[in-house]
Amino acid sequence: MTTTLRIVTLALVAALAGCGAGEPDLIRPRSSGNGPDEFGIVPNKPLQQPQSLSQLPPPTPGGTNRTDQTPEADAIAALGGNAAALAGPVQGPALIQYAGRFGVDGDIRAQLAAQDQAFRDGRPGRLLERMFGTTTYYSAYSNQSLDQYQELERLRQLGVRTPSAPPED
């Protein structure tokens, strides 16, 4: 009896230890900064070796270099914009004025995070979900999620040209 109990206990401990290292939690990312830098990933030009290494200019952090002499214009062009707009005045000042008509809050990310936390705290999940740390993300936001296939069908019935969609599961 004691040997059987030890074997069962050891098997349960091993099974529980196997559950410890799961996939990273991509639903609730932790960020130490103010948010993602959407323009941080831009295709770079290929590096070229100069004829003489003495031709290299001194490094200028945040400035231009031999490969990316116009980094902002290159980023705008890579994202489908007009790089010539950098030299001119602000395009569409009326649009900018309209977008900021109610004021601009620099702390919007923190406000949204607090509101989201309050929303999620009001929907803590069931007892076993809380005990075992199961995510309640999808159930908390289920009434706000879009049924992509239903929306795709609705748009197609209206005659809107839509791209193909992956098959439903």
Number of C-alpha atoms within 10 A of each C-alpha: 6 7 8 9 10 11 12 12 12 12 12 12 11 11 11 10 10 10 8 8 7 7 6 8 9 7 9 9 8 9 8 6 7 9 9 8 8 7 10 8 8 15 10 12 10 8 9 8 9 10 8 7 8 8 8 12 9 8 9 8 7 7 10 13 15 13 12 15 11 13 16 15 18 19 18 17 14 14 13 9 12 12 17 10 12 12 8 8 8 10 10 9 10 10 10 11 11 11 11 11 9 8 9 9 9 8 9 10 12 11 12 11 11 12 12 12 12 11 13 15 11 10 14 15 18 10 9 9 12 12 9 8 10 11 15 16 14 11 13 17 12 11 8 9 10 9 9 11 13 10 11 17 13 12 13 13 10 9 9 11 10 10 8 7 9 7 6 6 3
